[in-house]
């Protein structure tokens, strides 16, 4: 497995974490329930992306290290 692929996926996982935190912060700052709900939903989507990509990254690392 290419180390470049793994490194890139690690960066993507970090980007997902960053965006989740930004959306959570925007939810805290939202002035309407609708905007709060939107940002909370977006944060949850980023969390799901982070989890899925993290699982795939773990699998790729295991394949590489065989």
C-alpha positions as CSV (number, residue, x, y, z in Angstrom):
1,X,0.0,0.0,0.0
2,X,1.3,3.4,-1.0
3,X,2.4,5.5,2.0
4,X,1.2,8.5,-0.1
5,X,-2.3,7.2,-0.1
6,X,-2.3,6.5,3.6
7,X,-0.8,10.0,4.3
8,X,-3.5,11.6,2.2
9,X,-6.3,9.7,3.9
10,X,-4.8,10.8,7.3
11,X,-5.1,14.4,6.1
12,X,-8.6,13.9,5.0
13,X,-9.6,12.4,8.4
14,X,-8.1,15.4,10.1
15,X,-10.0,17.7,7.7
16,X,-13.2,15.9,8.7
17,X,-12.4,16.5,12.4
18,X,-11.8,20.1,11.7
19,X,-15.0,20.6,9.8
20,X,-17.0,18.8,12.5
21,X,-15.6,21.2,15.1
22,X,-16.4,24.2,12.9
23,X,-20.0,23.1,12.4
24,X,-20.4,22.4,16.1
25,X,-19.2,25.9,16.8
26,X,-21.5,27.4,14.2
27,X,-24.4,25.5,15.8
28,X,-23.6,27.1,19.2
29,X,-23.6,30.5,17.5
30,X,-26.7,30.0,15.4
31,X,-29.4,32.5,16.1
32,X,-32.3,30.4,14.9
33,X,-33.4,26.8,15.7
34,X,-33.3,26.0,12.0
35,X,-29.7,27.1,11.6
36,X,-28.7,25.3,14.8
37,X,-30.3,22.1,13.4
38,X,-28.6,22.5,10.1
39,X,-25.1,22.9,11.6
40,X,-25.7,20.1,14.0
41,X,-26.7,17.9,11.1
42,X,-23.6,18.9,9.1
43,X,-21.4,18.2,12.1
44,X,-23.0,14.7,12.4
45,X,-22.3,14.1,8.7
46,X,-18.7,15.0,9.2
47,X,-18.5,12.7,12.2
48,X,-19.8,9.9,10.1
49,X,-17.3,10.6,7.4
50,X,-14.5,10.7,9.9
51,X,-15.5,7.3,11.4
52,X,-15.9,5.6,8.0
53,X,-12.7,7.0,6.6
54,X,-10.9,6.1,9.9
55,X,-12.0,2.5,9.6
56,X,-10.8,2.3,6.0
57,X,-7.5,3.9,6.9
58,X,-7.0,1.3,9.6
59,X,-7.7,-1.5,7.1
60,X,-5.3,0.0,4.6
61,X,-2.6,0.3,7.3
62,X,-3.1,-3.4,8.2
63,X,-2.8,-4.4,4.5
64,X,0.4,-2.3,4.2
65,X,2.0,-3.8,7.3
66,X,1.5,-7.5,6.3
